Amino acid sequence: MSEATPATIERLSRRTGIAPDYIRDRLGPPAPGHGPGPAPALLADEAMIERVLVQETSFFRHAAQWTLLGSLLRDGSTFPARPLQVWSAGCATGEEVWSLAYLLQSLGSGASRILGSDISPTAIRIAARGTYTRLEAMGSFRDLPEFARDAFPRRSGESWSAPASLRSMVRFEVHNLLDPVPAALEGHPADLVFCRNLLIYFTEAATSQALARLAGAMRKGAILVLGAAESMRPTALFEPLEAAGATVWRRTAAAAGTGA
């Protein structure tokens, strides 16, 4: 029996920011006989949220963005000459976080700290485990960039487990992007934030709130990376930085309020 009554969809949308139409498509129509009122709670909200989420990710996904990020990290003018504070918001099963750790370590920033967060406890458990197996075609290790190929599995069936040197850089926690910023970032503004392929599922109001949350966790001049196909909503909080066939967003000095 489906739980996708109008009241359920509205409640889940308020909690997650995800557009009602998308939630309805993922959960399916309500069971026959249910009117516009609330249906029995056949599944907890948390279980339905897990069904709605799209946990599609891979190591070094969207190569042009990683090429641009590597250039910015090397040029010495975009990021401070100290260990970086990094946040991967909506990190799904963690491949993005481990990619960041590998890149930063390879560039001599192995003392940086990376927080990976996601609303899904299931995804965070997988991310924290840090062990992945190469599949034949689609999977975590498809389309690896040349600089990383020697460090990751190249044949189907091979597994990779994050080494201790990367694990020391990383922590994971369950977090809803619409909630106040994680405690780990309070007093430690982020220099770099990834929030890729998440806002495309949000309502306009939730997108504005999420961008304000992200901006509030970042120092002036910090870099935000959205999904390769995502566009920035009109806001004074960020300005574009384009190079190497990709665009990232630089935090401006504008004040970050929840309605920004």
C-alpha positions in Angstrom: 0.0 0.0 0.0 1.4 3.4 -1.0 1.7 6.1 1.7 1.9 9.0 -0.8 -1.2 10.9 0.4 -1.2 14.7 -0.1 -0.7 15.2 3.6 2.3 12.9 3.6 3.9 14.5 0.5 3.5 17.9 2.0 5.1 16.8 5.3 8.0 15.2 3.6 8.6 18.2 1.3 8.7 20.5 4.3 11.2 18.3 6.1 13.5 17.6 3.1 13.0 20.6 0.8 12.3 18.2 -2.1 9.6 19.3 -4.5 6.2 17.6 -3.9 5.9 16.4 -7.5 9.2 14.5 -7.3 8.2 12.9 -4.0 4.9 11.8 -5.5 6.7 10.3 -8.5 9.1 8.3 -6.3 6.5 7.0 -3.8 3.7 6.4 -6.2 0.0 7.4 -5.9 -1.9 6.8 -2.7 -3.7 3.5 -2.3 -7.3 3.3 -3.5 -9.8 4.5 -1.0 -7.7 7.1 0.6 -9.1 10.6 0.3 -7.2 13.9 0.7 -6.8 13.4 4.5 -3.8 11.6 6.1 -3.3 7.9 5.6 -2.2 5.5 8.3 1.5 5.7 9.0 2.4 2.5 7.2 6.1 3.6 7.1 7.9 6.1 9.2 8.9 9.3 7.5 12.5 8.3 7.7 11.8 5.2 5.7 9.9 7.1 3.1 12.7 9.7 2.8 15.1 6.9 2.1 12.8 5.8 -0.8 12.7 9.3 -2.2 16.4 9.9 -2.2 18.6 9.4 -5.3 22.0 8.2 -4.1 23.8 8.3 -7.5 27.4 9.2 -7.2 30.9 8.0 -8.1 34.6 8.9 -7.5 35.7 12.1 -9.2 32.3 12.5 -10.9 32.3 15.3 -13.5 36.0 15.4 -14.4 36.0 19.1 -15.5 35.0 20.2 -12.0 37.9 18.2 -10.5 40.3 19.7 -13.1 39.2 23.2 -12.2 39.4 22.5 -8.4 42.9 21.1 -8.8 44.0 24.2 -10.6 42.5 26.5 -7.9 44.2 24.5 -5.2 47.6 24.7 -7.0 47.5 28.4 -7.9 47.8 29.6 -4.3 45.4 32.6 -4.5 42.0 31.0 -4.1 42.5 29.0 -0.9 44.5 29.9 2.2 48.0 28.4 2.8 46.8 26.2 5.7 44.8 23.0 6.1 41.4 23.5 4.6 38.0 23.1 6.2 35.8 21.3 3.6 32.1 20.3 3.7 30.5 17.8 1.3 26.7 18.4 1.8 24.5 15.7 0.5 27.4 13.3 0.2 25.3 10.2 -0.4 27.5 7.1 0.0 30.7 9.0 0.3 32.6 8.7 -2.9 32.8 12.4 -3.3 34.3 12.8 0.2 37.0 10.2 -0.4 37.8 11.8 -3.7 38.3 15.1 -2.0 40.5 13.5 0.6 42.6 11.8 -2.0 43.0 15.0 -4.1 43.9 17.2 -1.1 46.4 14.7 0.2 48.0 14.4 -3.3 48.4 18.1 -3.3 50.1 18.3 0.1 47.0 19.3 2.1 46.6 16.0 4.0 46.0 17.9 7.2 42.7 19.3 5.9 39.4 18.3 7.5 36.5 17.1 5.5 32.9 16.7 6.8 30.5 14.6 4.8 26.9 14.9 5.6 23.6 13.4 4.3 20.0 13.1 5.5 20.2 9.4 5.0 21.6 7.3 7.9 21.9 4.3 5.5 24.1 6.3 3.1 26.2 7.7 5.9 26.9 4.2 7.3 28.2 3.1 3.8 30.2 6.3 3.5 31.9 5.8 6.9 32.7 2.2 6.1 34.7 3.5 3.2 34.9 0.3 1.2 33.7 0.0 -2.4 33.8 -2.6 -5.2 34.4 -1.9 -8.8 31.5 -3.0 -11.0 31.7 -3.9 -14.7 30.1 -0.7 -16.1 28.2 1.7 -13.9 29.5 2.1 -10.3 31.7 4.0 -8.0 34.9 3.9 -10.1 33.6 4.7 -13.6 35.5 7.3 -15.6 38.4 7.8 -13.1 40.7 10.7 -14.0 44.2 9.7 -15.2 45.9 11.1 -12.0 43.8 8.8 -9.8 43.7 5.6 -11.8 46.7 3.9 -10.1 45.2 4.3 -6.7 41.8 2.8 -7.4 40.5 -0.5 -8.7 40.7 -0.9 -12.5 39.2 -4.4 -12.9 35.7 -5.5 -12.1 35.4 -7.2 -8.7 38.3 -5.4 -7.1 37.6 -3.6 -3.9 39.1 -0.4 -2.4 39.1 0.5 1.2 40.0 4.1 2.3 43.5 4.0 3.9 44.2 5.3 7.4 45.8 8.5 6.0 42.5 9.5 4.3 40.3 8.3 7.2 42.2 10.7 9.5 41.0 13.6 7.3 37.3 12.7 7.2 34.2 12.5 9.4 30.6 11.7 8.5 27.3 12.7 10.1 23.6 12.6 9.4 22.4 16.1 8.6 19.5 17.8 6.9 20.7 20.7 4.8 17.7 22.7 5.9 18.7 22.5 9.5 21.3 24.8 11.1 24.9 24.1 9.9 26.6 21.1 11.5 28.3 21.8 14.9 31.7 20.8 13.4 31.6 24.0 11.2 30.6 26.4 13.9 33.5 28.7 14.5 35.4 27.0 11.6 34.0 28.4 8.4 34.4 26.2 5.4 36.9 27.1 2.6 35.3 24.7 0.2 31.8 23.3 0.0 30.4 20.6 -2.4 26.6 20.4 -2.8 26.2 18.7 -6.1 23.0 17.4 -7.7 20.9 18.1 -4.6 19.2 21.5 -5.1 17.8 20.4 -8.4 15.2 18.4 -6.5 14.3 21.2 -4.1 11.5 23.7 -4.2 12.4 27.3 -4.9 11.9 28.3 -1.2 14.0 25.4 0.0 16.7 26.2 -2.5 17.0 29.7 -1.1 17.0 28.5 2.4 19.7 25.8 1.6 21.9 28.4 -0.2 21.7 30.6 2.8 22.7 27.7 5.1 25.6 26.9 2.9 26.7 30.5 2.7 26.4 30.9 6.4 28.9 28.0 6.9 31.5 29.5 4.5 34.1 32.2 4.9 34.2 35.1 2.4 35.9 34.0 -0.8 35.2 30.3 -0.1 34.3 28.1 -3.1 30.9 26.3 -3.6 30.7 23.5 -6.2 27.2 22.7 -7.5 26.4 19.9 -9.9 27.7 20.2 -13.4 24.2 20.7 -14.8 22.9 22.9 -12.0 22.5 26.6 -12.3 22.7 29.1 -9.4 19.5 30.7 -8.3 19.5 34.6 -8.3 21.4 35.5 -5.1 23.9 38.0 -3.9 25.6 35.4 -1.8 27.7 33.9 -4.6 29.5 35.0 -7.8 30.6 32.7 -10.6 34.2 31.6 -11.2 34.6 30.0 -14.6 37.6 28.1 -16.1 38.6 24.8 -17.6 35.1 24.1 -18.9 33.5 24.3 -15.5 31.9 26.8 -13.2 32.2 27.1 -9.4 30.8 29.8 -7.1 32.7 32.1 -4.8 31.2 33.3 -1.5 30.7 37.1 -1.5 30.5 39.4 1.5 26.7 39.6 1.3 24.9 38.7 4.6 23.5 35.2 4.7 19.9 35.1 6.1 17.5 32.2 5.6 15.6 34.2 3.1 18.6 35.3 1.0 
